[in-house]
Every structure is written in C-alpha cells, then in structure tokens.
Amino acid sequence: MHVRWLFLSSLLFFIVTTAYTQSSFNGYLRHETGLAHTREQPLIFSRNVANIDFSAGTSTWQFRASPQLRQNLLSENPTGTAELRLREAYVEWFSDNWDIRVGRQILIAPSGVVNPGNEFFSPLDLSEFIAQDISDIQLGVTAANIQYFRGNNSFQAIFVPVFESSILPDANSRWNLLPIDALTGGVSPLGPDLSYRSGRDLQASVGWQNRSLLTWDFNFRLFYGYYPLPGIQKEITFSSQTGAPNDILLRYSYEKSTALRFSSEYRSPANWIIGTQLTYWHDRVFDTFPPELSEGSTVSLQEVLDIIDSYNSTSFQASSPFITMSVSAQQTWLNTRVLLQYQFEQITHHRYDILQDEFFHSVDFSASRSVFNDFIQFRLNGRYNVNGRDFWVNPNLTYTLFDGLSTSLGSQFFSGKKPDPLYAHLSFYQFRQNSFSYLKLTAYW
C-alpha cells in the first residue's frame, strides 16, 4: 500500500513540476522466456516487464521515479496478478561540495548477485535465484544518502530507517535456497514456518573515499545494521503421544551486526586493474548440529532428548565473527575484457558443531566483448565453489537489431559434486535440474 501512495505522490509531483523544470521520460519493454534443459523442457519462466524512468530537475536539484510493471505469463491469471514495483523515487539536491538524496533508491554495491552477503543495505529479489535479468534482482530501499566532497576525498553517510528484507523463494519453489534435507532431515508436509524480521530498525553507514593518486582508489566504510542474509532458526518438536521427536520448524531471522570494510583499486600503466576488498563482521549467525546424532554413535533415547533440548534452546545456531576477503584482476586482451576474482571466507571462532566450513573458497570469472560497433555483445560469467566443487556458468549473446531494439540469447548452467548430507553452504548442484536457456527481446524508448 505504501508503494502505491508513493507512486501517486510521485505522479502528482511530476505534473506540478514539469512546467518549470527540464525533464526526461524513457524506459523499456522486455519479454523474456526461459526453457529448462531437462527432457520435458518445461518453461522456467515467461514474463513481460515494463520499466519507466522519469526525471525532472534544475541545476541544483532533481526528482527521479522508476516504476516497473511485471506480468507473469505462467500464472493462471497473468493480467490480474501483474505486479507494480517502485524501484526508485527520490529527490536529490547537489552543489559543488554536497550531494543529498532522500527517498527510494538503489544503493549500488560492488558485489555479484551470486554473493549477496557482500551487500549492506539493498534487498535482493532472489525469488527465482538468478533466473531474472540481473538489473531486476537488486531492489530499491528507502534511505537518506548524504555525500560531501572535498578535494580528492569524499565522505558518505547513509541512513535506512525501515528494514527491508530480500525476497526469498518459497520452500516449495524449484529455486528454494534452504538446504532443508541437509540441515534438518526433513520438515512436515505443510512446510517450514518462515518469518521475516521487519520494522523501524535504523541501519546506518559512514564511509570515506580517497582518490589522491591517479592510479589508486581507497575506500573505508563502517556499517551497523542487519546481516544481508537471514539465519535459520530451527526447533525440533515432540509428539504429545510418544514424546519422540516429531517435527522441525524453521524460521528466518535477521540479526544486527557491525561491519568494517576496506577496499582498494590499482590501475597500472599496462592496463591492469587490481582490486582488493576485506570485510570484517563482528557477529554472524551460523548453523549447528550435534555431532552425536550425525556420526553413527550409539546414543540412548534420553541422551537424544537431552541433546535436542540443549540445541533447541539455541535454535541450532551459534555466533562468530566473520571475515570475507577478495582479490580481483582485470585485463583486456584482443578487445575482450577478462576479470578473475578469488574470494576467501573465514569463521574466526569456529566450533566443532558448526555446519559451515571454517574456510570457504570460491573463484569468479567474467569475460565480455563487443564487435561491429557494439551491435553484437558477448558475455560469459561464472563461479566455481572450491569447497563444494560446484559451479554456475552463464554465457549470453546480445544483438542490437536496430536502434532501440535488441535481443539476447543465453543459458544458465548449474552443476557440480553432490554435497554431503550436512553440507550447509549454497551448492549449485541443488539447481542442476533448473539449468535453462532463455530468450529476451527488449524495446527501448
């Protein structure tokens, strides 16, 4: 409801101000369909997306609104279930030293959608994991974004008054992210009880960026708010008749934490771009499971009940500081931009019963090339998780038919080694049946 009122207010503001300001009105209409690679080849998705970008302003301020209408063609009533999203709706004031933006906005973070833990504020639409267009996955958030520029330094403060969680898949969705069987051994036929934390919980971030040298950028940021990905609270219930374990309840839970991030970028005369990023989370929640119940040990029924009662009191979770570090290298060879990134994660206070690995490693790869004056664009993205030996690959070819009309053809491949029963990291193996090819047709105006 608040999105509708904000949209109507934006429209009224547009009507009043258009006569006095410079304005622009553009957008696109896109159809996209994905077909699974399985023998039956069912449609993974088929949708229409209409996006409008409107801006109006003067030399000292700007208003911008970006509503988006999404129509799911696979639903029983595509017209009646069309969804309206307000991606952006903000007012911005700027001068030589200040830039102040208030309203709904997309806060860009230097991370890929396959690693949403690198985001600080912006919620993500992971309802179909990465089967959507990448531009639709990152959502807007209502915030105050203040920047001050002085020489080669810039200072930024961001305030988010209302917490907005990411959109996660339903437990019965083919894109379900919960490793339910691995973590819990199954749930009731009704599925898990999933709840999201929301409310007026202020999040804030302050940062400093320095560009004193032509070849170096340095960035420091301090954040206080919710870790972007929820933890999974688990509770084993007991039968009222037998007293034996009967069911497992799952709940999403977002926990607040403090994070410190340092990042830098070096641009060499030989056209190399080297990037580094180090993030320290003071507290993050991880999944636990009693080893006595997973190693084939002989345990009496009373001992089982005592162990379950003990872990129920902690929701089968434990907290620890958490470190992520990444190093990337980018170069252009034969007109092809190639990017390779290595990421390392560590649970600093790892316990014997934490299911996640103490050290986790992954490698990202990206290559892109344009030919014939950008009429043909090729892109290849991928990730390989070293611990789980699973991978994701996304080749994409875009052809501009003529000015304002383009078509894209590509595939998403998911595969890898089958994880162990208690593997608690995201594995692309679980989406192997969801590998698909897609076709997109986009008209711009």
LINQUICOR-V97893 format. One line per field, one symbol per residue. phi: phi as a letter, one per 30 degrees, with the letter a starting at -180 (. if undefined). A space follows every 10 residues. Layout:
# LINQUICOR-V97893
phi = ???
This chain:
# LINQUICOR-V97893
phi = .ddddddddd ddddddcedc bdbbbblabb cbbbbddddd hdddaabcbc bcbbbblbdb abcbbbdbcb bddcddbedd cdccccdbab cbcbbdcbbb bbkdaccdbd bdddbddddc cddcccdbhc dcdddcddcd bdacbcbbcb iccbbbbbbc dbdbdddcdd dcddcecdde dddbijbded idccbcdakd cdcbabbbbb bdcdcbbbbb bcbblcdecd dcdbbcccdd ccidebabcc bdbccdacbb bbbbbccddd idbcbbbbbc cdabcbdbad edcbciddbd dddddddddd dddchhbbca dbbbbbbbbb bcbhicdbbb bcbbbbcdcd cdcdddddbb babcbbbbab bhhidbbcbb cabbddddhb abbbdbbcbd daejbbbbba bbcbakdddd ecdccdbded cedceacbbb bbccb
